[in-house]
Amino acid sequence: MQPCGSLCAKGLLLHDAGRLDLPLQQRGQIQLTLPSVLGMLRLVKTISFLDQQTPYWSVTEITSYIRQSLESDYRLQDIWISGEVSNISRPASGHLYFTIKDSGASLRCVMWRSQAAQLARLPQTGERMQAHGHISVYEAGGTYQLYADTLRAAGEGEAFREFLRVKSLLEAEGLFEAERKRDLPVFPQRIGIVASPTSAGLQDVLHVLERRFPLATAILSPTPVQGEEAPAKIVSAIEALNSALAIDVILIVRGGGSAEDLRAFNAEDVVRAIAGSTAPTITGIGHETDLILADFAADRRAPTPSAAAEVAVPDRQALYVNIYEQRLALKTIFQEGLRGKRKMLEQCMARLRFASPRVRIANARQRVDDHLRQLGIVISHHIDLHRQEISTLSRTLNAIGPAKVLARGYALVLQKEDHTIIRSVHQVKTGSTILVNVSDGSFDAAVTGIDHALDEKAVYRTDSGLE
């Protein structure tokens, strides 16, 4: 069966168009698409059997017709193209442009950003690749090209499928999630390196570490990085660094190479070992355009081994500059703070002088002196008053004291035995001995008689001093 476009070009349009009313299965299995119908109608308009006008096509019309013709061919809408890749370009838009060629021809290709982002790695110039997609025309440029949706290395279909299987499996387990990424130590002291001991990448790493941060100690865990035994050896090297030594960060590095050379770092065991490492990991494998599964699992991905070393350690020159700048900033802050404090002190001293308590203290001292003088006068006055009272009381006491009473002729009579004062005649009896005290001494006396009547005249004479 010929495509409808071919039928139209051969002038068989009237034969098929006259049967458009028949069911599809009765039209010789010729399926008419909308582009084909539009092309037919354009020919009906252009090729007139009445006046046989010469057809004139515009550039846009012929280009559009060619595009429709290519897109109507089902064989060109699901096609694999194999060849050598060249002229690779990926602008800021994210779309991927390249050319596939062989010894006899070349074909321009484009892969849109959404499909290009799913590639495990970008193709390299000179690499044989297989591209899948559909053929169409870029009308603005007047060129036909392949609109690719899948790109894989030629002859590595099985490896590519294994890559996608492992990627999907580990991605479903969450090993590539950004939340799992750990922060790197700012000043690592012990840096583990998983690399081939004879590789140029290792020498680049050591040179960068020595130049940027010589305080760190580099510890190599040697391993082959390609070949059948490489995945198991790489896993053992990572485990050795994690189990035997207190490593701050691990660098997993390898120089550039083909997809076959880098296959060990797509192995499932290697990716799991990197994701499960106790120490944070940095990968620096291949070149920047090489995207492998180990990069997705690492805590940080660097495009090259040298870049991995630069990510792992700080730059001592930058540290010197930072310290110098910090010292200047600290000095400036200190000087500004000191000036501010001095200004504040001067303001406080001015306020203190303005509100000084010296005048109030001097006035208070004077008031204290006045109060002390007044207090002294008051105390002296009170003392004089008390002295006068004491003198008066003293004279009164002297006048009525026992000595004066005895001097006026009174006597103090006591019991002889216990010196009890005798105040009543009932305290003595006839014949008892008493002690009589007078103004100039005492003497014993015997009671010869008791008279219960008081001799008031004798008392009067004694009290008035008549005797």
C-alpha positions in Angstrom: 0.0 0.0 0.0 1.4 3.4 -1.0 1.1 6.4 1.4 -1.7 8.7 0.6 0.8 11.5 -0.2 2.2 9.3 -3.0 -1.2 8.7 -4.4 -1.9 12.4 -4.4 1.3 13.2 -6.1 0.6 10.7 -8.9 -2.7 12.3 -9.8 -4.9 9.4 -8.4 -6.8 11.8 -6.2 -10.1 11.6 -8.1 -10.1 7.8 -8.0 -9.9 7.7 -4.2 -11.7 10.9 -3.4 -14.7 9.6 -5.3 -15.1 6.8 -2.7 -14.8 8.8 0.5 -18.4 7.9 1.3 -17.5 4.2 1.5 -16.6 2.6 4.8 -12.9 2.4 5.6 -12.6 -1.3 5.0 -14.0 -0.9 1.5 -11.4 1.7 0.4 -8.5 -0.6 -0.2 -7.3 -0.1 3.4 -6.1 3.4 2.6 -6.3 5.4 5.9 -6.6 9.2 5.3 -5.2 11.5 7.9 -6.0 15.2 8.3 -2.6 16.3 6.9 -3.2 14.0 3.9 -6.7 15.4 3.3 -5.3 18.9 3.5 -2.6 18.0 1.0 -5.2 16.6 -1.3 -7.4 19.6 -1.1 -4.5 21.8 -1.9 -3.8 19.8 -5.1 -7.5 20.0 -6.1 -7.3 23.7 -5.8 -4.0 24.0 -7.6 -4.3 21.4 -10.4 -7.4 22.4 -12.4 -8.5 20.2 -15.3 -10.3 23.1 -16.8 -7.5 25.6 -17.5 -4.4 23.5 -16.6 -2.9 26.4 -14.5 0.8 26.0 -13.5 0.9 25.3 -9.7 2.9 27.9 -7.7 3.8 27.0 -4.1 5.0 29.4 -1.4 8.0 28.3 0.7 5.7 28.0 3.7 3.2 25.8 1.8 5.8 23.5 0.4 7.7 23.2 3.7 4.4 22.6 5.6 3.4 20.0 3.0 6.7 18.2 3.3 6.4 18.2 7.1 2.8 16.8 6.8 4.0 14.2 4.4 6.8 13.1 6.8 4.5 13.1 9.8 1.9 11.0 8.0 4.4 8.2 7.4 4.0 5.9 10.4 7.4 4.4 9.8 9.1 7.8 10.5 7.1 8.4 13.8 8.6 5.5 15.7 12.2 5.1 14.6 15.6 4.3 16.0 18.6 6.0 14.5 22.2 4.7 15.1 25.4 6.7 14.4 28.2 8.9 15.7 27.3 11.9 17.9 28.7 15.3 17.2 27.9 19.0 17.5 26.5 18.5 21.0 25.0 21.7 22.5 22.8 22.3 25.5 21.9 26.0 25.9 20.3 27.7 29.0 16.9 26.5 27.9 17.9 22.9 28.8 17.1 21.4 25.4 19.8 19.1 23.9 20.9 19.6 20.3 23.2 17.2 18.5 23.9 15.6 15.2 24.0 11.8 14.4 26.1 11.0 11.4 27.7 8.1 9.6 30.1 7.9 6.6 27.5 9.0 4.1 25.1 11.5 5.8 24.2 13.4 8.9 20.9 14.1 10.7 20.2 16.9 13.1 18.5 15.9 16.3 16.8 17.8 19.2 15.7 16.4 22.6 13.5 18.7 24.7 14.4 19.6 28.2 12.0 17.2 30.0 13.5 14.2 28.1 17.1 15.4 28.4 16.7 15.7 32.2 16.0 12.0 32.4 19.3 11.0 30.8 21.7 9.2 33.0 24.5 11.1 31.3 25.0 13.3 28.3 26.5 11.9 25.1 30.0 12.8 24.2 31.4 13.9 20.9 32.5 10.9 18.8 30.5 8.4 20.8 28.2 5.9 18.9 24.6 6.3 20.2 21.2 5.1 19.4 18.4 7.7 19.4 14.7 7.0 19.3 12.0 9.5 18.2 10.1 10.8 15.2 11.1 12.6 12.0 9.6 16.0 11.3 10.6 19.4 9.7 11.8 22.5 11.5 9.9 24.9 9.2 11.7 28.1 10.3 15.0 26.5 9.3 13.7 24.5 6.4 15.5 21.3 7.7 14.2 17.9 8.6 15.4 16.5 12.0 14.9 13.8 14.5 12.9 14.8 17.6 14.5 12.3 20.1 12.9 11.1 23.3 15.4 8.3 24.2 19.2 8.2 23.8 21.4 5.3 24.6 24.9 4.0 23.8 25.0 1.8 20.7 25.6 -1.8 21.5 24.9 -1.2 25.2 21.2 -1.6 25.3 21.3 -4.2 28.1 23.7 -2.1 30.2 21.4 0.9 29.8 18.4 -1.1 30.8 20.3 -2.3 33.9 21.2 1.3 34.7 17.5 2.3 34.5 16.5 -0.7 36.7 19.0 0.1 39.4 18.2 3.8 39.3 14.4 3.1 39.6 14.9 0.7 42.4 17.2 2.9 44.5 15.2 6.0 43.8 12.0 4.2 45.0 13.9 3.3 48.3 14.6 7.0 48.8 18.4 6.7 48.5 18.6 9.7 46.3 16.4 12.0 48.3 17.8 15.4 49.2 16.7 15.0 52.8 19.3 12.2 53.2 22.2 14.5 52.2 24.5 15.3 55.2 26.5 18.5 55.8 30.2 18.2 55.2 32.6 19.1 58.0 34.0 22.6 57.7 37.6 21.6 58.8 38.1 17.9 58.2 41.1 16.4 59.9 41.1 12.9 58.3 40.1 12.5 54.7 39.5 9.0 53.2 40.1 8.6 49.5 38.8 5.7 47.5 40.7 5.6 44.2 43.2 3.7 42.1 46.6 4.2 43.6 48.1 4.7 40.1 45.5 7.1 38.7 46.1 10.7 37.7 42.9 11.6 39.5 44.4 10.6 42.9 47.5 12.8 42.2 45.2 15.7 41.4 43.3 15.2 44.7 46.5 15.0 46.8 47.9 18.1 45.1 44.7 20.1 45.8 44.6 18.9 49.4 48.2 19.9 50.0 47.7 23.3 48.3 44.4 24.2 50.0 44.4 22.6 53.4 47.7 20.9 54.4 46.5 20.4 58.0 44.3 17.5 56.9 45.6 13.9 56.7 44.8 12.0 53.5 44.2 8.2 53.9 44.1 6.1 50.7 41.9 3.0 50.5 43.2 1.6 47.2 40.9 -0.2 44.8 40.5 -0.9 41.1 37.9 1.4 39.5 37.0 -0.5 36.4 36.6 -4.1 35.4 34.6 -7.0 36.7 36.1 -7.0 40.2 35.9 -3.2 40.6 32.4 -3.0 42.3 33.2 -5.4 45.1 36.6 -3.8 45.6 35.1 -0.3 45.8 32.6 -1.5 48.4 35.3 -3.1 50.5 37.4 0.1 50.3 34.5 2.3 51.5 33.7 -0.2 54.4 37.4 -0.3 55.4 37.5 3.5 55.9 34.2 3.5 57.8 35.0 0.6 60.2 38.7 1.0 61.0 39.4 4.7 61.1 37.7 7.9 62.4 37.3 9.4 58.9 35.6 12.9 58.7 34.8 12.7 55.0 35.4 10.2 52.1 36.3 11.1 48.5 35.4 8.6 45.8 37.2 9.7 42.7 38.1 8.5 39.2 39.2 10.2 36.1 37.3 10.5 32.9 36.5 7.5 30.6 33.9 5.9 28.5 30.6 4.6 29.7 32.1 1.1 30.0 35.0 2.5 32.1 32.6 4.2 34.5 30.1 1.2 34.8 31.5 0.1 38.1 30.1 3.2 39.8 26.6 2.3 38.5 26.6 -1.0 40.3 23.9 -1.4 42.9 26.3 -2.6 45.7 28.6 0.5 45.1 25.7 2.9 45.2 24.3 1.3 48.4 27.7 1.5 50.1 28.0 5.2 49.3 24.5 5.9 50.6 25.1 3.9 53.8 28.6 5.3 54.5 29.1 6.5 58.1 31.2 9.4 57.0 29.8 11.9 54.5 30.8 11.2 50.9 31.9 13.2 47.9 32.1 11.8 44.4 34.3 13.2 41.8 34.0 10.7 38.9 34.7 11.3 35.3 33.9 14.7 33.8 31.1 17.2 34.4 28.9 15.7 31.7 29.1 12.2 33.1 26.1 11.5 35.4 26.2 8.1 37.2 24.3 6.6 40.0 27.1 7.1 42.6 26.7 10.8 42.1 23.0 10.6 43.1 23.7 8.7 46.3 26.7 10.8 47.5 26.2 13.6 50.0 27.9 16.0 47.5 28.7 15.5 43.8 31.7 17.2 42.2 32.3 17.2 38.4 36.0 16.0 38.6 38.4 14.5 41.2 40.1 17.9 41.6 36.7 19.6 42.2 35.9 16.9 44.8 39.0 17.8 46.8 38.2 21.5 46.6 34.7 20.8 47.9 36.1 18.6 50.8 38.4 21.2 52.3 38.5 25.0 52.8 41.1 27.1 51.0 43.8 28.3 53.4 44.3 31.4 51.3 40.6 32.2 51.7 41.0 31.4 55.4 43.9 33.9 55.7 41.8 36.6 54.0 38.8 35.8 56.1 40.8 36.0 59.3 42.4 39.3 58.2 39.0 40.7 57.4 37.6 39.4 60.7 40.4 41.1 62.6 39.8 44.3 60.8 36.1 44.1 61.4 36.7 43.2 65.1 39.1 46.1 65.4 36.6 48.5 63.8 33.8 47.2 66.1 36.0 47.6 69.2 37.1 51.1 68.3 33.5 52.2 67.5 32.3 50.6 70.7 35.1 52.3 72.7 34.3 55.7 71.2 30.7 55.2 72.0 31.5 54.3 75.6 33.8 57.3 76.0 31.1 59.6 74.6 28.6 58.0 77.0 31.1 58.5 79.9 31.5 62.1 79.1 27.8 62.6 79.0 27.3 60.9 82.3 30.1 63.0 83.9 28.5 66.2 82.6 25.1 65.1 84.0 26.8 64.2 87.3 28.5 67.6 87.5 25.2 69.3 86.8 23.3 67.2 89.4 26.3 66.9 91.8 25.2 66.2 95.5 28.1 68.2 97.0 26.0 71.3 97.6 23.2 69.3 99.2 25.8 67.4 101.3 27.4 70.7 102.5 23.9 72.1 103.4 23.1 68.9 105.2 26.3 69.0 107.1 25.6 72.5 108.3 22.1 71.5 109.4 23.6 68.5 111.3 26.0 71.0 113.1 23.0 73.2 114.0 21.0 70.3 115.2 24.0 69.1 117.3 24.4 72.5 118.9 20.7 72.7 119.6 20.8 69.2 121.0 23.8 70.1 123.2 21.8 73.1 124.6 18.8 70.9 125.3 20.8 68.2 126.9 22.7 70.7 129.1 19.4 72.3 130.1 17.9 68.9 131.0 21.1 68.0 133.0 20.8 71.2 135.0 17.2 70.5 135.7 18.0 67.0 136.9 20.9 68.3 139.0 18.6 70.7 140.7 16.0 67.9 141.3 18.8 65.6 142.7 20.0 68.4 145.0 16.5 69.0 146.3 16.0 65.3 146.8 19.3 65.0 148.5 18.5 67.8 150.9 15.1 66.3 151.6 16.7 62.9 152.2 19.2 64.4 154.5 16.5 66.1 156.4 14.3 63.0 156.8 17.1 60.4 156.7 17.6 57.9 159.6 20.7 59.7 160.9 18.9 63.0 161.3 15.9 61.3 162.9 18.2 59.5 165.3 20.0 62.8 166.0 16.7 64.4 167.0 16.4 61.8 169.8 14.7 59.0 168.0 16.0 55.4 168.5 15.8 52.3 166.3 14.8 49.4 168.5 15.7 45.8 167.2 15.2 42.3 168.5 18.5 41.2 170.1 18.3 37.8 168.6 17.6 38.5 164.9 17.7 42.3 164.7 14.1 42.5 163.6 12.8 46.0 163.9 10.4 46.4 166.8 7.4 48.5 165.7 4.9 47.4 168.3 4.8 46.6 172.0 3.3 43.3 171.0 6.7 42.2 169.6 8.4 42.3 173.1 7.6 40.9 176.5 8.9 41.7 180.0 12.3 40.4 180.7 13.4 40.2 176.9 16.6 41.8 175.8 16.5 44.4 173.0 19.0 46.4 171.0 18.6 50.1 170.9 20.3 52.2 168.2 20.8 55.9 168.7 22.6 58.6 166.8 26.0 57.9 168.2 25.9 54.1 168.9 23.8 51.3 170.3 23.2 49.5 173.6 21.4 46.6 175.0 18.4 47.1 177.2 16.1 44.8 179.2 12.3 45.2 179.0 11.1 45.7 182.6 7.6 46.7 181.8 5.1 47.2 178.9 2.8 50.2 178.6 0.2 50.1 175.9 -0.5 53.9 176.1 1.7 56.2 173.9 3.4 59.1 175.7 2.5 61.7 173.1 4.1 64.6 175.1 7.5 62.8 175.0 7.1 62.2 171.3 6.3 65.9 170.7 9.3 67.0 172.8 11.6 64.6 170.8 10.3 65.6 167.4 10.5 69.3 168.1 14.0 69.0 169.6 13.0 70.5 173.0 15.1 68.0 174.9 
